[in-house]
């Protein structure tokens, strides 16, 4: 599919904002993937492109957090293994749904569910608190579920991980964000490898958007804003719903 240059430039600019948002809180896929679907990119290719740019963006952010000592790798490495296994399984399901023709049909409903989640989801706490789940249970449950969904659709996985780290592990908001980026790096990269072998990545647009995402991720990792902004949450609700309506009825 040949896209006009102005569309590619527009998506690249959006990926800069997406990289910044991902480095701060996650959730950019909920804006960028629906935009790609609306302009006519098939779902599995849109998801593959998003995973490619997010892999490089997550690496950029995670490397900055590692340098600053903001990653708890020692206690979270089992979580990464569970996320890896879940991601590979989820990506296999993604390819099966795409080959069966069901993926295009379910995407609009998934977008609506994600938007509803963001409307009613609690906000991650700024300060550290007492853990509500043991580390072993957290690693197994959150790692597997986030990997499975992240490998399958992926949109909204980052903010959900931030909330899980904050609520269940008791991390403060900054550590919740930084460690969620490391988990997302594992999910995106493992899923991307499988999708690359399936030939689902459209390389030119993926590289353009990845460069934009890396710029945004670097800027976002430097800012590391500790509280969300209302307009960002509004975008995470409005864009998926509007895209779902367009895909369902037009």
N, C-alpha and C positions, 0 to 999 in steps of 0.2 A: 504494500500500500504506500503510494507516494503522497506525502503530506506537504502542503504549501509551506514555504520558508517562514512566513509570518506565524503559522501555527507552531512550528518547531521552536521559533524564538520565544513565543508566548509561553510554551510549556517549559522551556529552559528557565525563563524568568520565574515562573511559578515554582520550579524546583529549588530556586534559591531560597524563597520564602519557606518552602517545605523543609529544606535542610535545617534552617534556623529553628523552625517549629519543632522538628524532631529532636534536635539537640537539647531543647528546653523542656519539652513535655511529651513529644510524640504526637501522632495523629495526622501527620501530613498526607499519608496515603488516602485518608478519607476525603481529602480535597482533590488530590492529583489524579488518583485512579478514576473517580467519577468524571472528571474533565476529559480524560483520555477516552472513556467509554462514550461520552456524548459526541465527541468528534468522529467516532466511528471505528476506533481501534478495538479489535476483538478482545473479550475479557481476559483470556489467558495471556495474550501478548501484552495487554496493559499491566497485568499483575507482574509478568516477567520483567518488563521495563522498570516498573516501580521497585522490584526487588534488586535489580542491578544498581540503580542509582542509590537506593537506601543502604546497600552493602558498603559502597564507598563512603557515603555520608556517615554511616554508623561507625565505620573504621576511623574516619577523621575525628569524630567527636570522642570515641572511646580512647583513642591514642592521647588526646589532650587530657582526658580525665585520668588516665593511667600516669601521665607525667606529674599530675598534681596530687597523686595519692588518693584519688576519690573512688577507687574500685576495690570492692571487697572480694577479691578473687579467692582467697584462702577458704572462705566458708561457702562460696557460691559455685565452685567448680562442678560439684555434682548436679546443680541446677542446670548448668550449661550442657551436661551430657543428656539429661532428660529432655531439654529443649531441642537438642540435635536429633534425638530419636523421634520426637514428636514432629519436628519439621519435615523430616524425610517422609514420614507416613502421610502427613497432611499434603505434601506436594504430590505424592502418588495419587491421593484422592482428587486433587485439583486436576490432574491430567485425565483421570478417568471421567470426571464430570464434564470436562471440556470435550473429550472424544465422544461422549454419549449425547452431546447437545444440551445437557441439562444446566450447564454453568450459566449460559446467557439468560436462561429463564429465572434462575434463583437470585442473580445478582441484585436486581432492584429491591427485592424483599430483604436481602441482607443489608443493603444500604439503609433502609427504613429502620430495621432493628438496631443498627449501629447508632443512628441518629437518636432514637429513643433512649438508648443506653446513656448517651452523653447528656440528655436532658435530665435524667433522674439519677445518674451516678453521683455518689458522694465525692467531695473534694479531698485530695490527699492532704494530710496534715503537714504543716511547716516544720514542726518540732518532732523530735524522736519520742517514741512511746514504748510501752511494754509489748513484746511480741505476743501475738494471739495464736501462734501456731509454731510447733517445733520446726527446727531447721530441716530435718529429714523429711517431714511431711510436706513442708513448703516446697522443697526441691522437687519432690516427686509429683505433687499435684499441680503446682503452678508451672513447673518446668515442662511437664508433659502437655498440659492443656494449652499453654501459650505457644508451645512449639507446634502442636497439631493445628491450631487455628491460624497461627502465623504462617505456616507452610501452605495452608489451604487458601485462605483469602488474605489474611494479614492486616487488613484495614482496622485500625483501632487497637492493635495489640500493644503498641508502646504505652499509651495512656493507661491501659488496663494493668500493665506490669508496674507502672509507677504507683498506681493505687494499691496493688498487691504488696509491693515492698513497704509502702507506708503503713498500710493497715495491718498486715499479717506479720511482717518482720519487725515493724516498729522503727524503720529507718526515718530520718528526717527527710524533707523534700529533696534536698540537694543530692543526698546519697541514693534516694529512690530513683531520681532521674538518671544519674550517672550509671548506676548498675543496670538499669533497664536497657541502656544503650548497648552494654556488653552482651546481654542476652539477645537483643535484637540483631546484633552483628552475627551471632551464631545462627540464628533462625534464617536471616536473609541470605547469608552466604551459602549455607547448606542447601536451601531451597533453590537458590539461583543456579548452583552447579547442576542440579537435576533438570531444571528448565532449559539450561544451555544445551545439555545433551539432547533434549527434545527439540531443539531448534526454535524455541519460542521467543527468543530475544531479538528485537529489531534494533540492530546495533547502532546505526547512526543516531537515531533519536535517543537511544539509551545512553550513549556516550555524552551527547550534548546535555541531557538532563542530569547525568551523574556529575559532570563538572559544576553545574549550577548547585546541585545538592551539596557537594563538598565545600563550596564557598559558603553557603548558608550554614552548614554544620560547623564550620570553623568559627564563624561569627557567633552562632548560638552557643557554642561551647565556651566561648570567652565571656559571654554575657551571663549565661546560666541564671536566668531570672527565677526568683523563688516563688513568685505568685503569678497565676494565670491572668489573662486579660479577657474581659467580657467579649470583645469583638472576635477573639480567636475561638472561644467556645461557640459563639454564634455561627461562625463559618463552619465549624465542625458539625453543626446541626443542619444549617440551611443548605449547604452544598450537597450532601448526600440525599436529602429529601427531594430537592429540586431535580437532581440527576435521576433519582428513582422514578419520579413522576414522568420525566421526559422519556425514559427507557420503557416504562410501562404503557404509556398512552400515545407516544409519538414514535 
